[in-house]
Every structure is written in structure tokens, then in C-alpha cells.
Amino acid sequence: MLRWFKRRLAKTDPLLGADGAPVTPPEPTQVEIPHDKIAARAAEIWDRKGRPHDQDVQNWMEAEAELRSEFATNSAPEPLPRKPR
């Protein structure tokens, strides 16, 4: 009875394998953002901040984070248009 329950649970629970043992979910894939896009965004940030000195690494990291978040929100599939009735 217990084996049947584990197999049944494994079929319905995506976090359990066929033997009932927990399965670790795959790591989210990192998106490769082109170097030139990050550089352009970092330059925009630098210009927006008034072109301060010695903040190039901070501007680069901020640009990369902005682009990753933009890509994450834009990569979601758009809903299909509804058919008129």
C-alpha cells in the first residue's frame, strides 16, 4: 500500500521522483546580455548621475541588474488575443 501511494504521489508531485525521493528543481538559466548593451546602459546611468568619477564598476553592475530585470519581465509569454464573439 505504501509503495502504491509513493508511486501515485510521484506522478502528481513534480518535486518527487518515481521512487518517491525528492528531486531538486533545475537552476534558473542565466541570460547572456551582450557586452555592448551593458556598456551603453552603464554610460546612460553614468550620464544620469552627473558623470561622477570612480563609480564605473557600480554603474556597470547597476546596468546589468536593470537589463536582467527588464529581460525577465519581457521574456514572459504574451497572452493570446481573445476571439471576438
Biopython code that builds the backbone (N, CA, C, O; Angstrom):
import numpy as np
from Bio.PDB.StructureBuilder import StructureBuilder

atoms = [
    (1, "MET", "N", (0.822, -1.191, 0.000)),
    (1, "MET", "CA", (0.000, 0.000, 0.000)),
    (1, "MET", "C", (0.866, 1.255, 0.000)),
    (1, "MET", "O", (0.570, 2.210, -0.717)),
    (2, "LEU", "N", (1.919, 1.261, 0.787)),
    (2, "LEU", "CA", (2.783, 2.422, 0.853)),
    (2, "LEU", "C", (3.499, 2.651, -0.474)),
    (2, "LEU", "O", (3.657, 3.796, -0.897)),
    (3, "ARG", "N", (3.935, 1.577, -1.141)),
    (3, "ARG", "CA", (4.591, 1.725, -2.440)),
    (3, "ARG", "C", (3.626, 2.330, -3.456)),
    (3, "ARG", "O", (4.011, 3.201, -4.236)),
    (4, "TRP", "N", (2.376, 1.874, -3.450)),
    (4, "TRP", "CA", (1.392, 2.420, -4.366)),
    (4, "TRP", "C", (1.209, 3.919, -4.125)),
    (4, "TRP", "O", (1.140, 4.700, -5.074)),
    (5, "PHE", "N", (1.130, 4.315, -2.861)),
    (5, "PHE", "CA", (0.946, 5.716, -2.516)),
    (5, "PHE", "C", (2.128, 6.557, -2.981)),
    (5, "PHE", "O", (1.937, 7.649, -3.517)),
    (6, "LYS", "N", (3.351, 6.061, -2.783)),
    (6, "LYS", "CA", (4.540, 6.801, -3.220)),
    (6, "LYS", "C", (4.560, 6.962, -4.731)),
    (6, "LYS", "O", (4.893, 8.033, -5.239)),
    (7, "ARG", "N", (4.200, 5.887, -5.464)),
    (7, "ARG", "CA", (4.181, 5.993, -6.920)),
    (7, "ARG", "C", (3.101, 6.974, -7.363)),
    (7, "ARG", "O", (3.317, 7.762, -8.285)),
    (8, "ARG", "N", (1.965, 6.932, -6.726)),
    (8, "ARG", "CA", (0.863, 7.827, -7.064)),
    (8, "ARG", "C", (1.254, 9.266, -6.774)),
    (8, "ARG", "O", (0.984, 10.160, -7.576)),
    (9, "LEU", "N", (1.880, 9.491, -5.645)),
    (9, "LEU", "CA", (2.315, 10.825, -5.267)),
    (9, "LEU", "C", (3.396, 11.328, -6.214)),
    (9, "LEU", "O", (3.411, 12.509, -6.560)),
    (10, "ALA", "N", (4.301, 10.448, -6.638)),
    (10, "ALA", "CA", (5.369, 10.833, -7.552)),
    (10, "ALA", "C", (4.799, 11.265, -8.893)),
    (10, "ALA", "O", (5.370, 12.134, -9.551)),
    (11, "LYS", "N", (3.695, 10.683, -9.305)),
    (11, "LYS", "CA", (3.087, 11.064, -10.576)),
    (11, "LYS", "C", (2.442, 12.435, -10.499)),
    (11, "LYS", "O", (2.377, 13.140, -11.506)),
    (12, "THR", "N", (1.964, 12.828, -9.328)),
    (12, "THR", "CA", (1.261, 14.100, -9.185)),
    (12, "THR", "C", (2.134, 15.211, -8.634)),
    (12, "THR", "O", (1.831, 16.385, -8.844)),
    (13, "ASP", "N", (3.199, 14.879, -7.942)),
    (13, "ASP", "CA", (4.061, 15.881, -7.326)),
    (13, "ASP", "C", (5.333, 16.035, -8.159)),
    (13, "ASP", "O", (6.120, 15.094, -8.253)),
    (14, "PRO", "N", (5.550, 17.220, -8.771)),
    (14, "PRO", "CA", (6.735, 17.383, -9.615)),
    (14, "PRO", "C", (8.046, 17.410, -8.830)),
    (14, "PRO", "O", (9.117, 17.310, -9.428)),
    (15, "LEU", "N", (7.985, 17.542, -7.515)),
    (15, "LEU", "CA", (9.206, 17.588, -6.711)),
    (15, "LEU", "C", (9.621, 16.222, -6.194)),
    (15, "LEU", "O", (10.617, 16.111, -5.479)),
    (16, "LEU", "N", (8.865, 15.168, -6.546)),
    (16, "LEU", "CA", (9.210, 13.809, -6.148)),
    (16, "LEU", "C", (9.492, 12.975, -7.382)),
    (16, "LEU", "O", (8.787, 13.078, -8.386)),
    (17, "GLY", "N", (10.525, 12.151, -7.304)),
    (17, "GLY", "CA", (10.869, 11.267, -8.407)),
    (17, "GLY", "C", (9.988, 10.033, -8.408)),
    (17, "GLY", "O", (9.078, 9.903, -7.589)),
    (18, "ALA", "N", (10.269, 9.122, -9.343)),
    (18, "ALA", "CA", (9.470, 7.906, -9.474)),
    (18, "ALA", "C", (9.585, 7.018, -8.244)),
    (18, "ALA", "O", (8.656, 6.279, -7.920)),
    (19, "ASP", "N", (10.735, 7.090, -7.549)),
    (19, "ASP", "CA", (10.915, 6.268, -6.354)),
    (19, "ASP", "C", (10.422, 6.960, -5.087)),
    (19, "ASP", "O", (10.547, 6.403, -3.996)),
    (20, "GLY", "N", (9.872, 8.149, -5.211)),
    (20, "GLY", "CA", (9.358, 8.877, -4.062)),
    (20, "GLY", "C", (10.384, 9.768, -3.390)),
    (20, "GLY", "O", (10.067, 10.478, -2.436)),
    (21, "ALA", "N", (11.627, 9.733, -3.891)),
    (21, "ALA", "CA", (12.682, 10.567, -3.323)),
    (21, "ALA", "C", (12.542, 11.993, -3.853)),
    (21, "ALA", "O", (12.125, 12.186, -4.995)),
    (22, "PRO", "N", (12.882, 12.991, -3.041)),
    (22, "PRO", "CA", (12.775, 14.378, -3.501)),
    (22, "PRO", "C", (13.722, 14.651, -4.662)),
    (22, "PRO", "O", (14.843, 14.144, -4.696)),
    (23, "VAL", "N", (13.263, 15.451, -5.604)),
    (23, "VAL", "CA", (14.057, 15.851, -6.761)),
    (23, "VAL", "C", (14.302, 17.344, -6.637)),
    (23, "VAL", "O", (13.370, 18.112, -6.398)),
    (24, "THR", "N", (15.545, 17.756, -6.799)),
    (24, "THR", "CA", (15.848, 19.183, -6.737)),
    (24, "THR", "C", (15.445, 19.829, -8.049)),
    (24, "THR", "O", (15.745, 19.291, -9.115)),
    (25, "PRO", "N", (14.773, 20.969, -7.996)),
    (25, "PRO", "CA", (14.371, 21.639, -9.222)),
    (25, "PRO", "C", (15.591, 22.178, -9.953)),
    (25, "PRO", "O", (16.593, 22.486, -9.308)),
    (26, "PRO", "N", (15.543, 22.303, -11.267)),
    (26, "PRO", "CA", (16.685, 22.820, -12.014)),
    (26, "PRO", "C", (16.925, 24.288, -11.693)),
    (26, "PRO", "O", (15.996, 25.031, -11.376)),
    (27, "GLU", "N", (18.167, 24.683, -11.778)),
    (27, "GLU", "CA", (18.529, 26.074, -11.534)),
    (27, "GLU", "C", (18.013, 26.937, -12.680)),
    (27, "GLU", "O", (18.023, 26.501, -13.831)),
    (28, "PRO", "N", (17.562, 28.153, -12.385)),
    (28, "PRO", "CA", (17.136, 29.029, -13.468)),
    (28, "PRO", "C", (18.340, 29.396, -14.334)),
    (28, "PRO", "O", (19.440, 29.612, -13.825)),
    (29, "THR", "N", (18.121, 29.464, -15.626)),
    (29, "THR", "CA", (19.217, 29.762, -16.534)),
    (29, "THR", "C", (19.532, 31.243, -16.506)),
    (29, "THR", "O", (18.638, 32.089, -16.462)),
    (30, "GLN", "N", (20.810, 31.536, -16.533)),
    (30, "GLN", "CA", (21.251, 32.918, -16.585)),
    (30, "GLN", "C", (21.197, 33.399, -18.033)),
    (30, "GLN", "O", (21.627, 32.692, -18.945)),
    (31, "VAL", "N", (20.681, 34.573, -18.234)),
    (31, "VAL", "CA", (20.556, 35.138, -19.561)),
    (31, "VAL", "C", (21.838, 35.881, -19.893)),
    (31, "VAL", "O", (22.340, 36.670, -19.093)),
    (32, "GLU", "N", (22.356, 35.620, -21.075)),
    (32, "GLU", "CA", (23.545, 36.327, -21.528)),
    (32, "GLU", "C", (23.127, 37.648, -22.158)),
    (32, "GLU", "O", (22.437, 37.671, -23.177)),
    (33, "ILE", "N", (23.548, 38.738, -21.548)),
    (33, "ILE", "CA", (23.248, 40.062, -22.075)),
    (33, "ILE", "C", (24.489, 40.537, -22.822)),
    (33, "ILE", "O", (25.591, 40.465, -22.279)),
    (34, "PRO", "N", (24.339, 41.021, -24.051)),
    (34, "PRO", "CA", (25.507, 41.466, -24.819)),
    (34, "PRO", "C", (26.277, 42.576, -24.112)),
    (34, "PRO", "O", (25.697, 43.461, -23.481)),
    (35, "HIS", "N", (27.590, 42.501, -24.236)),
    (35, "HIS", "CA", (28.502, 43.451, -23.593)),
    (35, "HIS", "C", (28.184, 44.888, -23.999)),
    (35, "HIS", "O", (28.204, 45.789, -23.160)),
    (36, "ASP", "N", (27.891, 45.103, -25.279)),
    (36, "ASP", "CA", (27.639, 46.467, -25.748)),
    (36, "ASP", "C", (26.361, 47.054, -25.160)),
    (36, "ASP", "O", (26.280, 48.264, -24.948)),
    (37, "LYS", "N", (25.360, 46.213, -24.893)),
    (37, "LYS", "CA", (24.131, 46.721, -24.273)),
    (37, "LYS", "C", (24.388, 47.153, -22.827)),
    (37, "LYS", "O", (23.879, 48.179, -22.375)),
    (38, "ILE", "N", (25.178, 46.363, -22.116)),
    (38, "ILE", "CA", (25.510, 46.728, -20.733)),
    (38, "ILE", "C", (26.333, 48.009, -20.719)),
    (38, "ILE", "O", (26.107, 48.890, -19.890)),
    (39, "ALA", "N", (27.289, 48.108, -21.637)),
    (39, "ALA", "CA", (28.137, 49.307, -21.699)),
    (39, "ALA", "C", (27.303, 50.547, -21.999)),
    (39, "ALA", "O", (27.514, 51.599, -21.397)),
    (40, "ALA", "N", (26.358, 50.425, -22.929)),
    (40, "ALA", "CA", (25.512, 51.569, -23.272)),
    (40, "ALA", "C", (24.644, 51.974, -22.085)),
    (40, "ALA", "O", (24.487, 53.165, -21.815)),
    (41, "ARG", "N", (24.071, 50.982, -21.361)),
    (41, "ARG", "CA", (23.241, 51.301, -20.206)),
    (41, "ARG", "C", (24.073, 51.904, -19.090)),
    (41, "ARG", "O", (23.617, 52.821, -18.408)),
    (42, "ALA", "N", (25.305, 51.396, -18.890)),
    (42, "ALA", "CA", (26.184, 51.952, -17.857)),
    (42, "ALA", "C", (26.535, 53.401, -18.188)),
    (42, "ALA", "O", (26.630, 54.238, -17.291)),
    (43, "ALA", "N", (26.725, 53.696, -19.461)),
    (43, "ALA", "CA", (27.006, 55.078, -19.864)),
    (43, "ALA", "C", (25.804, 55.967, -19.603)),
    (43, "ALA", "O", (25.962, 57.111, -19.178)),
    (44, "GLU", "N", (24.596, 55.454, -19.852)),
    (44, "GLU", "CA", (23.387, 56.221, -19.551)),
    (44, "GLU", "C", (23.276, 56.513, -18.060)),
    (44, "GLU", "O", (22.940, 57.628, -17.661)),
    (45, "ILE", "N", (23.559, 55.509, -17.243)),
    (45, "ILE", "CA", (23.491, 55.676, -15.789)),
    (45, "ILE", "C", (24.537, 56.693, -15.334)),
    (45, "ILE", "O", (24.255, 57.563, -14.510)),
    (46, "TRP", "N", (25.736, 56.573, -15.877)),
    (46, "TRP", "CA", (26.816, 57.496, -15.529)),
    (46, "TRP", "C", (26.430, 58.926, -15.888)),
    (46, "TRP", "O", (26.669, 59.851, -15.113)),
    (47, "ASP", "N", (25.832, 59.106, -17.064)),
    (47, "ASP", "CA", (25.406, 60.432, -17.506)),
    (47, "ASP", "C", (24.264, 60.947, -16.635)),
    (47, "ASP", "O", (24.231, 62.126, -16.281)),
    (48, "ARG", "N", (23.330, 60.062, -16.290)),
    (48, "ARG", "CA", (22.184, 60.432, -15.456)),
    (48, "ARG", "C", (22.625, 60.895, -14.071)),
    (48, "ARG", "O", (22.013, 61.788, -13.486)),
    (49, "LYS", "N", (23.693, 60.284, -13.548)),
    (49, "LYS", "CA", (24.180, 60.632, -12.206)),
    (49, "LYS", "C", (25.058, 61.871, -12.197)),
    (49, "LYS", "O", (25.508, 62.299, -11.135)),
    (50, "GLY", "N", (25.311, 62.459, -13.372)),
    (50, "GLY", "CA", (26.138, 63.661, -13.426)),
    (50, "GLY", "C", (27.605, 63.371, -13.683)),
    (50, "GLY", "O", (28.453, 64.210, -13.377)),
    (51, "ARG", "N", (27.926, 62.227, -14.227)),
    (51, "ARG", "CA", (29.270, 61.789, -14.601)),
    (51, "ARG", "C", (30.281, 61.824, -13.454)),
    (51, "ARG", "O", (31.349, 62.419, -13.593)),
    (52, "PRO", "N", (29.955, 61.193, -12.324)),
    (52, "PRO", "CA", (30.912, 61.168, -11.205)),
    (52, "PRO", "C", (32.075, 60.221, -11.502)),
    (52, "PRO", "O", (31.942, 59.275, -12.279)),
    (53, "HIS", "N", (33.209, 60.493, -10.872)),
    (53, "HIS", "CA", (34.391, 59.654, -11.042)),
    (53, "HIS", "C", (34.342, 58.451, -10.114)),
    (53, "HIS", "O", (33.656, 58.470, -9.092)),
    (54, "ASP", "N", (35.072, 57.406, -10.475)),
    (54, "ASP", "CA", (35.290, 56.210, -9.657)),
    (54, "ASP", "C", (34.007, 55.457, -9.302)),
    (54, "ASP", "O", (33.921, 54.871, -8.224)),
    (55, "GLN", "N", (33.024, 55.464, -10.178)),
    (55, "GLN", "CA", (31.815, 54.675, -9.956)),
    (55, "GLN", "C", (31.518, 53.783, -11.150)),
    (55, "GLN", "O", (30.380, 53.358, -11.345)),
    (56, "ASP", "N", (32.544, 53.498, -11.953)),
    (56, "ASP", "CA", (32.317, 52.725, -13.164)),
    (56, "ASP", "C", (31.856, 51.301, -12.872)),
    (56, "ASP", "O", (30.991, 50.780, -13.577)),
    (57, "VAL", "N", (32.416, 50.663, -11.849)),
    (57, "VAL", "CA", (32.005, 49.300, -11.519)),
    (57, "VAL", "C", (30.574, 49.291, -10.987)),
    (57, "VAL", "O", (29.780, 48.420, -11.343)),
    (58, "GLN", "N", (30.253, 50.250, -10.145)),
    (58, "GLN", "CA", (28.897, 50.340, -9.603)),
    (58, "GLN", "C", (27.890, 50.596, -10.729)),
    (58, "GLN", "O", (26.815, 49.998, -10.746)),
    (59, "ASN", "N", (28.233, 51.481, -11.667)),
    (59, "ASN", "CA", (27.345, 51.756, -12.796)),
    (59, "ASN", "C", (27.170, 50.514, -13.671)),
    (59, "ASN", "O", (26.069, 50.244, -14.151)),
    (60, "TRP", "N", (28.246, 49.760, -13.878)),
    (60, "TRP", "CA", (28.179, 48.542, -14.684)),
    (60, "TRP", "C", (27.249, 47.513, -14.026)),
    (60, "TRP", "O", (26.401, 46.913, -14.687)),
    (61, "MET", "N", (27.424, 47.323, -12.719)),
    (61, "MET", "CA", (26.593, 46.344, -12.011)),
    (61, "MET", "C", (25.124, 46.773, -12.024)),
    (61, "MET", "O", (24.229, 45.943, -12.181)),
    (62, "GLU", "N", (24.887, 48.061, -11.861)),
    (62, "GLU", "CA", (23.516, 48.578, -11.882)),
    (62, "GLU", "C", (22.900, 48.392, -13.271)),
    (62, "GLU", "O", (21.730, 48.028, -13.389)),
    (63, "ALA", "N", (23.678, 48.641, -14.310)),
    (63, "ALA", "CA", (23.189, 48.464, -15.680)),
    (63, "ALA", "C", (22.865, 47.006, -15.956)),
    (63, "ALA", "O", (21.844, 46.702, -16.572)),
    (64, "GLU", "N", (23.720, 46.106, -15.507)),
    (64, "GLU", "CA", (23.488, 44.681, -15.710)),
    (64, "GLU", "C", (22.224, 44.224, -14.978)),
    (64, "GLU", "O", (21.435, 43.444, -15.511)),
    (65, "ALA", "N", (22.042, 44.716, -13.757)),
    (65, "ALA", "CA", (20.852, 44.350, -12.985)),
    (65, "ALA", "C", (19.579, 44.881, -13.646)),
    (65, "ALA", "O", (18.569, 44.180, -13.701)),
    (66, "GLU", "N", (19.627, 46.106, -14.144)),
    (66, "GLU", "CA", (18.463, 46.681, -14.821)),
    (66, "GLU", "C", (18.097, 45.873, -16.061)),
    (66, "GLU", "O", (16.926, 45.573, -16.294)),
    (67, "LEU", "N", (19.107, 45.522, -16.855)),
    (67, "LEU", "CA", (18.843, 44.776, -18.082)),
    (67, "LEU", "C", (18.320, 43.372, -17.780)),
    (67, "LEU", "O", (17.436, 42.879, -18.480)),
    (68, "ARG", "N", (18.856, 42.728, -16.748)),
    (68, "ARG", "CA", (18.359, 41.395, -16.380)),
    (68, "ARG", "C", (16.893, 41.456, -15.947)),
    (68, "ARG", "O", (16.095, 40.597, -16.322)),
    (69, "SER", "N", (16.543, 42.477, -15.156)),
    (69, "SER", "CA", (15.152, 42.581, -14.708)),
    (69, "SER", "C", (14.234, 42.921, -15.877)),
    (69, "SER", "O", (13.107, 42.430, -15.939)),
    (70, "GLU", "N", (14.701, 43.751, -16.798)),
    (70, "GLU", "CA", (13.889, 44.070, -17.972)),
    (70, "GLU", "C", (13.684, 42.831, -18.831)),
    (70, "GLU", "O", (12.587, 42.592, -19.336)),
    (71, "PHE", "N", (14.739, 42.048, -18.995)),
    (71, "PHE", "CA", (14.617, 40.841, -19.803)),
    (71, "PHE", "C", (13.678, 39.842, -19.143)),
    (71, "PHE", "O", (12.905, 39.169, -19.824)),
    (72, "ALA", "N", (13.742, 39.745, -17.827)),
    (72, "ALA", "CA", (12.884, 38.801, -17.109)),
    (72, "ALA", "C", (11.416, 39.180, -17.265)),
    (72, "ALA", "O", (10.570, 38.298, -17.405)),
    (73, "THR", "N", (11.100, 40.454, -17.245)),
    (73, "THR", "CA", (9.708, 40.870, -17.389)),
    (73, "THR", "C", (9.256, 40.780, -18.841)),
    (73, "THR", "O", (8.079, 40.532, -19.106)),
    (74, "ASN", "N", (10.177, 40.979, -19.787)),
    (74, "ASN", "CA", (9.812, 40.923, -21.199)),
    (74, "ASN", "C", (9.795, 39.507, -21.747)),
    (74, "ASN", "O", (9.206, 39.267, -22.801)),
    (75, "SER", "N", (10.424, 38.563, -21.058)),
    (75, "SER", "CA", (10.503, 37.207, -21.587)),
    (75, "SER", "C", (9.256, 36.389, -21.285)),
    (75, "SER", "O", (9.102, 35.281, -21.800)),
    (76, "ALA", "N", (8.373, 36.919, -20.461)),
    (76, "ALA", "CA", (7.131, 36.198, -20.170)),
    (76, "ALA", "C", (6.272, 36.168, -21.428)),
    (76, "ALA", "O", (6.140, 37.190, -22.102)),
    (77, "PRO", "N", (5.692, 35.034, -21.754)),
    (77, "PRO", "CA", (4.887, 34.955, -22.966)),
    (77, "PRO", "C", (3.655, 35.850, -22.883)),
    (77, "PRO", "O", (3.006, 35.955, -21.842)),
    (78, "GLU", "N", (3.357, 36.481, -23.997)),
    (78, "GLU", "CA", (2.192, 37.360, -24.034)),
    (78, "GLU", "C", (0.934, 36.513, -24.167)),
    (78, "GLU", "O", (0.948, 35.480, -24.837)),
    (79, "PRO", "N", (-0.148, 36.941, -23.537)),
    (79, "PRO", "CA", (-1.374, 36.165, -23.661)),
    (79, "PRO", "C", (-1.902, 36.239, -25.096)),
    (79, "PRO", "O", (-1.713, 37.234, -25.795)),
    (80, "LEU", "N", (-2.557, 35.179, -25.507)),
    (80, "LEU", "CA", (-3.127, 35.148, -26.844)),
    (80, "LEU", "C", (-4.308, 36.093, -26.925)),
    (80, "LEU", "O", (-5.048, 36.248, -25.954)),
    (81, "PRO", "N", (-4.492, 36.732, -28.083)),
    (81, "PRO", "CA", (-5.650, 37.622, -28.207)),
    (81, "PRO", "C", (-6.948, 36.829, -28.157)),
    (81, "PRO", "O", (-7.019, 35.695, -28.632)),
    (82, "ARG", "N", (-7.949, 37.429, -27.589)),
    (82, "ARG", "CA", (-9.249, 36.758, -27.472)),
    (82, "ARG", "C", (-9.996, 36.880, -28.786)),
    (82, "ARG", "O", (-9.911, 37.897, -29.474)),
    (83, "LYS", "N", (-10.717, 35.849, -29.118)),
    (83, "LYS", "CA", (-11.526, 35.849, -30.334)),
    (83, "LYS", "C", (-12.809, 36.635, -30.071)),
    (83, "LYS", "O", (-13.421, 36.503, -29.011)),
    (84, "PRO", "N", (-13.205, 37.439, -31.028)),
    (84, "PRO", "CA", (-14.476, 38.154, -30.847)),
    (84, "PRO", "C", (-15.641, 37.179, -30.906)),
    (84, "PRO", "O", (-15.601, 36.183, -31.629)),
    (85, "ARG", "N", (-16.649, 37.474, -30.157)),
    (85, "ARG", "CA", (-17.829, 36.592, -30.109)),
    (85, "ARG", "C", (-18.861, 36.987, -31.109)),
    (85, "ARG", "O", (-19.911, 36.350, -31.198)),
]
sb = StructureBuilder()
sb.init_structure("model")
sb.init_model(0)
sb.init_chain("A")
sb.init_seg("    ")
for serial, (resi, resn, name, xyz) in enumerate(atoms, 1):
    if name == "N":
        sb.init_residue(resn, " ", resi, " ")
    sb.init_atom(name, np.array(xyz, "f"), 0.0, 1.0, " ", f" {name:<3s}", serial, name[0])
structure = sb.get_structure()
